[in-house]
Amino acid sequence: MAGQVLTGGNKLISSNGKFALGFFQTGSSKSSDNTTLPNWYLGIWFNNIPKFTTVWVANRDKPITYPIFKQSELRVSRDGILVILNKVAKSMIWSSQIENRPKTSRNNSVVLLDNGNLVIRDASNPSNMWWQSFDHPTDVFLPEAKIGRNKITGQKYSFTSKKNSEDPALGLYCMELDPYGSRQYYDKLCNSSTVYFSTGEWNGRYFNSVPEMSSNVLFDSQFIDNDEEEYFTYTPFDKTVITICLIDVSGLTKQLLWVEELQDWETVFIKPKASCDVSSVCGPYTICNDNALTLFNCMKGFSVKSPRDWELDDRWEGCTRNIPLGCSSNKSTTGLTDKFFPVPSVRLPYDAQSISMETVASAHECMQFLSLPPAIDDLDQKECATKNFSEKLGGGGFGSVFKGILSNSTTIAVKMLDGARQGEKQFRAEVIEGCLFMNIW
């Protein structure tokens, strides 16, 4: 009810004891004085299993740091919405943001249902639900939840992976219903058109690309399509079964089953079956091998850029050169040169640039092709090429142009933009005219 609060180690428990709502700690962040501080989140987790497993996080991109956590509370506001407040600063950290609730209805109650759904509903008429966590999923697809969309509001019920195994912030991968109307869902890079797995269309009993669903004796699967919504949902035949579907940090969709005898989660299925099929799963200059003892490795001459992130299953930054390239030639500062090494039995990544056989017909020609003047995309490389921007050629309305020399002695012009004022239209026009990164002598 309005005015009630939840703080510290207090929890709201579902009536069946299966789920708990409260604050939990994971990961850490650094303050302005470089002190490491624990991060706190409001979330829902399984209350009756020993392995802590969250199923929903409210403030996943807005962690609460200590000592702000000591000043924070979850409260039902006077307007009947759920808010996390900093009671000292009197500022709002997170809210349920109910938009379609009648302003006359303030007699609301917050309930954690037996299926793990947190709801705000009319206390006098519980069938009127103004907000529910199932409409705002994170990375876990619980039974009775849904993946799909609301046809009236346009709201999507999609799932997004965590940043890493400790940080619940938004990650790289999304699981969502096909936005073009077919009854299938995709695993894809968020904010991208790159789809690396599709379930195939729903045929009334299962998704065509997931035929193992046809012999599944654990779940009752349904695809609902009515005037208001279209979505996929599932329910265990045995209500005592504890199971979740999730999209993990590495972009894999997994169905997990809690096994009491093992006191751990057991994998029912994984899609796609090969981890290396996931787009951008291991970052630049890496090789993914599903058949190797170590799944991810750096290419020869490279090392892991951020070992700590790799430990947390976040390999987005990939690998970096062991020996940086020099400024004046293609030799490094130690006198060594870059070499080409064969990598047998590999498939190129999704966004690889292709070279036609008419252009490159041999390994020698490939080396020559790849030795063409590179694009300069690093703040250090530009300084090397331009001798710290020492020879100015001219200027325009949006910045200055400097002479530069690449490692293969190619002369270029490099433009340094004056702040962020240049619009895209003007920028493209100057590129076309040959003012940026082009050989004009």
N, C-alpha and C positions, 0 to 999 in steps of 0.2 A: 504494500500500500504506500501511498504518498507519504514521504517523511521517513520511511524506514531505510536503514543503511546497512552496508556490508563492508567491513574493514578487516585489515590484517589477515589473521589466520582463520577467520570465520568462513563458513561454507553454507551454500544453499544446496540441499540434497534432494534428488528426485524421490518420489514416494516409494519406489521399489528399491531404493538404495543403490542403483546402478551407476548414476551419474552425479557429479558434484560441480558446482559453480563457485569460483573464488579466484583469489589472486595467487599466481605462482611465479617462481623465479627461474630464468634460464639465460645463459649468456651474460655478457657484460659490455659496458661501453666506457669510454674515457672522458673525464671532465676536462674543463679548460686548464686545470693545473696538472693534467696527465695522470690523474688518479683513476684507477679502475673501479667502476661502480657496477653493482648488479642491476640487471634489467628485470622489471616486473610487468606482468600482463594479467588481464582479466580473461579467464577462459573456462571451458568445460572439459572435464576429463573423466575417465572411468574411476569410480570411487572404490570399487571392490576388487581390483586386481593390483598386485604388488608392483608391476612395471608401469611407471607413470606414463600415461598416454593421453595427450590432449586431442580433442575432437573439434574444437572451435576456439578461436581467439578473437576477442573484440578489438583490441588496440594493437594489432600485429605490426603496424608501421609506426606506432607511437608508444614506444616502451616508456615505462615510468621508472625513473632512476631514484636511488636512495640519496638523500633523505626525503625527496618529494613523496616517495611511497608512504612514508609515515604520516604524511599530511593528506593522503588520498582516501577516498571512500566511494563506494558504489551506492547510488541513491535513486529512488523514484522521485522525480521532481514534482512540483505542484501542477505542472502541465501533464503529468502522467507518463513521462518518458523516462527511459533509463539513462543515467549519466554517471560518468566517473569525474569526480570533482577534486580539485586541490582546495581543500577547505581553508587553508591559510591564505593563499593568493586569491581565493574565490574565482578560480578560472576552471573552465571545462576542458578535460583531457579527451573525452570520447562521449558520444551520445548515440542512442538508437534512432534518432532522427525520424520520427513518425510524421509522415506527410499527409496521409489521407484520413486521419482520425478526426471525428467531429469535435470541435472545440468545446462543446457542451459536456463531453464525456471525460471527466477527470478522475472518476472513481475506478482507477485501474489497479490491477494486481500483477505481480511478476511471478511466474511459475516455471520451474524446470520439470518438463514432462518426463515420463518414463522412457521415452525413446531418445532422450538427449536434446530435445528441442526446447530452447528457452523462449518463452512467449510473454508478451504483454497483452492482457485481455481485460475486458470489461468485467469488473468484480460482480456486478449484478446480473450479467448475462455472459457467462464464460464462452459461449459460442462465437462472440464477437472478439476476434483476435486482431489487434492493431499492428502488431509487429512480431516476427519470429526469426530466430537465428537460422532456421532452415532456408530462409530466403536470402541469407547473406553468408554462404558457406566459405570456408577457408581452404584447407587442403584435404580434408577428410569427408568422404561420402558415406554417411551413416545409413543404416536401414531405415526406410520410411522417409528419408530425405529425397531430394529430386535434383536432376540435372536437366535443364531445359530452359524455357522462357515463359514469361507472361505475355500473352498476345495483346492485352489491353494496355499495359503500362510499358511494355518493351523491356522490362527487367530480365536480365539473364541470370540463371542459376548455374554458375560455372565454378570450377575449383582451380585454385592456383597453388603451385608448390611453394614450400618454404625456401628462404634464401639459403640456409644450410641446416645441418642437423641440430644446431642450437638456436638459431635466429628464425623466429616465425614470420619475419617480414616477407612481403611478396617476392617470390622467386621468378624463375625464367619460364616455367612451363604451365600450360593451362589445359584443362579438360572441359570441353563444352559441346553443346549440341550444334550440329551443322547449321550455320546461320542462313543457308540458302534453301532450307525447307525439307531436306531429306531426313528420314528418321534414323540418324546415326550420330554418334558423337566422335569428336576428334581429340587426339593429343597433339598439341602444337606449341610452338614458341609463342608466348603471349605477345600481343601487339605486332603480330607478323602473320603472313599468309602461309608460312612453312608448316605443313602438316606432316608428321612423321609416323602417325598411326591412325587408322580409321577402323571402327568396329564393323563397318559394312551396315547395310540398312536392316532395320527391324522387320522380321518376316511374320510377326505374330506370336512367336515363341522365343526367339533368340536373335542376336545380331549375326548376319551372315559370315562375318570374318571371325566370329567367336563361336564356332560350332560346339565347343565343349559345354556351352550353356545348355544345349539340348538334353544332355544327360546329367545335368546338375540336380542333385537331390537335396541340396542345402537351402536353396533360395527359391522364392516365388518372384519372378521378374515380370514387370508390366511396363508398357508404354502407354501413357495417358494422353489423349488428344481430344480436348473439348473446346467450347467457345472461349474460355478464359485462358487456358494454359495448354502447353504440350511439354511433356517431360517423361524421363525414364526413372523408375524407382524399383526397389527390391525389398523383400522381407524374408527373414529366415522362417522356414517351416516350424522349427523348434525355437520357441520364444526365449529359451534359456541360453541359446547360442550367443556368444559375444564375437562379433565380426565387424570389420570396417573395410571400406575400399578407399584408397588414397592415391594421390599423385605425388610421388616422392621427389626429393631434392634433385635426383638424376633424371627426372622426367618419365619414370616408369609408373604405369598404373598397376597397383597391387591389391589383391583381395587377401586380407589376413584373417586368421581364425585363432582365437585365444584357446590354447591347450592347457588345461589346468594341471595335468600330470607333468608337463614340461615347465610350467610357470613362465611361458613365453608365447610369442606370436608365431604361428606357422603360416607359410605362404600357400594359398590355395591356387592362385595363378598370377602370372606377370604378363603385361602387354606393353610394348612389343617384347617378344621372347628374348631377343638379343639386345643387350644394353647399348651396344655400339650403334644400333639403329636410331637412337634418340638424337635429334638434331643438336649440334653444338655442345655435346655432353662433356667434352674434355678440353675445349678451348684451343687457342692458337698453338701451332708447333707441337702437337701431341699426336700420338697414335693410339687408337683404341683397338684392342684385340680380345674378342670374347673367348678365344681358345687359349689365351695365355694365363699363367699363374697370377700375374699382375695385370689387371684389366686396362689400366691407363699408364702410358709411359711417354716421356719426352723424346722428341726426335734426337738423333745423334748431334752433339754439339750444343744441346739446350738443357736447361734444368728447370724444375718447378719454380714458378714465379712467386707463389705464396704457399709455402708448405702448410701453414696453419689452416688456410682455407681448404686445402686438399684433405686434411684430417677430418674436416667437417663436411666432406662430400661436395664441396663447392669448387669446381675446377674451371670455372668460367674464364679466369685470367690465363689459364694454360701455362705455357713454358716460356722462358726467355733465354737469349743467347748467353753462353758461358763467357765468350770473349766478344766485347763490342767491336763493331766495325770502326775503322779509323776514318779520319777526315780527308786526307790528301790522296789516298789510293784505295784499291780494293783489298789491301792488306790490313790486318788488324794491328794494334799497337805492339803486339808481340812478334810481328813479322810473319804470322801465319795467314793463309788465305782461306776464303770460303771454298768448300768442295761440294760436289754432288754425290750423294750416297743412294744406292738403289734400295727401295723398300718394296719387297715382293708381296704379291697377293693382297693388295689393298683396294678399297673402294674410296673414291674421293668424297669429301663432305658435300652436304646439300647445296651450299652456295659456292662451290668450286668454279673457277673460270675454265672454260674448255678451250682447247687448241685443236684446230682441224688438222687432219693428216696431210692436207695439201700444204699447210704451213710448216709443220714439223714432221720429218720423216725418219729421224734418227736421234739417238741419245746426244750426239754432238750438236745437232741443230737445236735440240731442246735446251742445252746449256747456253747456246748463243742467244736463243730467244729469251730465256729467263735472265740473261745478263744485260738486257736493254735497260736504259735509264729508269730507275725506280721512282715512284711517287715519293715525295718528301712529306711524311706525316708525323714526324717527331720534332718538340721545341729545340733540342740538341742538334739534330741533323741539319735543320735550317741554319743554325748558327755556324756549324762547320762549313756548310756549302757557301755561305755568304761572308765568311770570315767575320762573324758577329755583326752582320749587316753594316759593313764598313764602306761599301761602294754604292752610293745612291745614284740611280739612273733618272729618277723623276718622281712625280707625285700627282695625285688626283684628288677628287673630292672626298674620297673615302680612305686614303692611305698612301703609302710610299712604295716604290718599286726599287729593288736592290738586285745587283748582279751577283750571280752565284755560279759555282763550278761543282758538278757532281764528281763522285769518286772515279768515274770512267772518263773524266776530262770534258764532259759535255757541258756547254755553257747554257745557263738558264736565267730567267728573270723570276724573282720571287716577290710577291706583293704582301706587305704587312698591313692588314686592315686597321683602321683607326677606330678602335672600340667595336661595338656591336651595332653601329648605326646603319651599316650597309644592308639594304634590302636584297632579297633573293633575285629579283628581276635585274637589278643593276649588276649584281655579282655575276650572274650568268652571262650578261652582255659583255662584261670585261673579259671573262674567260674565253668567250667566242672570238673576241678581238685579239687574243693572243697575249694578254697581259699577265697571265698567271701560269707558272710552271711550264712554259713553252720555250723551245729553242728558237730565238728570234734573230740570231746572228748567223 
